[in-house]
Amino acid sequence: MALSSISRPAHPVSQWLSRWLLVALTLLTASMASSAWAWDEDDGDWQILNARYGTAQHNIDVTGRLKELARSDRRFKLANELFHQDPAVGDRKTLRIIAKGRNGEVRNFDYREGDWVDGNQFTGWGRGDWGDHTWSGGWDGARPGQGGGNDREDDGDWAILQARYGTPERNIDVTGRLKELARADRRFKLANELFREDPAVGRKKTLRITARGRHGEIRNFDYREGDWVDGNQFTGWGRGNWGDSAWNGGWEGRPGGGYPPQEQTDNRVIINRATYGAGNRQADVTTRLRNISRGGGVNIKVDNSLVDRDPAIGDRKTLRVYFQIGRGAERVAEAREGDYLRINP
């Protein structure tokens, strides 16, 4: 009689153990995949060192606050309300993120109010495990010994000595203002509104950049209103570490050349910025004060006629005006609501 093979069912305990091991292995694999995905998603090319918010002249460290925003949203729209204070009331502000690349280069990422900030290019964005508490580079980026800045991107052939705006007969030094524009944008369209005053009303003006080449030669770069100004050919453009305070070449762009400096006899009142309000509730009234002054003195009573809407209802407000006489040092004048504010040229 032939023997036949008999199949017996697996033992219940062994069957349960096999199923449990299969489930455990599946969960472990899924967990590892999820962890790897999360790391890859947060693994950008730039490591954040520091973040600042404001303008070149007035800014604050917001590295900690940016970590909170990054943990909440991978992408967010930049608005002044996201931060706990306004470092430059009345001015359009910038979020500047200073980061180091994989090759050690340091770069500034600038976002203006209304721009979208996307964390995809920054490593560890959502985890917030970034930031260098020893960083002391400030708004301008790296200091010597801190990574060298974005030299490759900013290494043009010409070093800027001075910038003037206007006509050959009437022009003003705008080297400081050009630094602000350079830090905000590598390329911008030249318009009269970019500067704080019009040195030749009714005339088409020119931005003249005087620069020194690698072999010591001096050259003028002229841009008319409506032209695009591109900083690629100027060394240190985005960092703003250029300009020679001792340069007196004037419009002609040579030492001792040009017309006599009109600043020596210029006694016009130049309104740089003006605010009206109380505490953190401020309204920008720069344009209003400029229209009142038009280069001359100011003698007005401080009240709500300066604004379309009361910025601090129920509080006594203050008018604060930052101004210059000609090209002199900036001053500040202020007066309380109900008093008179006077600025004499």
C-alpha positions, 0 to 999 in steps of 0.5 A: 500500500502506497503512502500519501503525503498528508498536509497538516495546518500550521500551529495557531501560535506559529501562524499568529507570530508570523502575521505579527512579524509581518505587520511589525516589519511593514510599520518599521519600513513605513516609519523609516521611509517617512523619516527619510522623506522628512529629512530630504524635504528639509535638506536645502542647499543653504544653512541659515546663520542669521535673520534680520528685519528692517532697513539698512539703517534700522533693523533687528535680529529676528532669527528666533521669530523666523524659527517660529514661522518656519515651524508653522509654515514651509511658505509664508507671505512677508508682512510687518504684522508677523514680527513683534515690533516695527524697526523702521516706522513708515519705511518699506522693510526687508527680511534679510536671511544670511546663509552659508552654502555647501562650499562655505560661501555666505549669501544674503537672501532678501525678501520685501514686504509682500513677497513670499518666503519659501524655506525649500532652499534652506536646510533644516527649515521646518525643524528650526535647527539652524542659526549661529548665536555667535554671528556678529555680521550684522545687516551687511553680512559676513565680517572678516573671518566669518566666511568671506561673503558672496565674493564670487557673485559680487566680484566685478571689475570696477570699484565704486568711488562715488555716485551723483544724481542730476545734471552737470550743473545741478547734482547731488551725492547719492552714494549712500542712497545707492548702497541702499538700492544695491543691497535691496536689488542687484538690478533696478530701473532708474526713476526720480522717485528712488531718491529723496530729492530732485536736484534739477526739477523739470530736467531729465537727470542722470545717475553717474557712477564714478569707479576705479578699474583693476589697473587704476583707471577712472571711468564714469558710468551714466544711467538716464531715467528709465535705464536699468542699473545692473551691479554685476560689473561693480565689485562689492555691489550687494554688500555696499562696502564701497565708496571713497569718502575722500573722493572729491572728483565732482561730476567730471569724475576726476580729483579736483574736477567738476563744478564747485560743490553746490553743497557748500551754499545749499541751505535747502531743507531736505525731509528724509522721513516724517512720522505722526502718531503715538507709540507703535501706532504711527502714520508716514507723513513724509510726502505731506511734509515734503509738500509743505516744505518744498525745500524751504522752511517748515512752520505748521501746527501739529494736528490731525490735518496731517493725515487722512486717518487718526493713527492713535485715537484718544492719545496725544500724538507726536510729529517727528521729522528727520531732515537735513539742511543741504547735505549736512548731517541728519537732524530730528525735530519733533512737536506734540499735537497742538504745538507748532513745529518749526524748521528754519533753513 
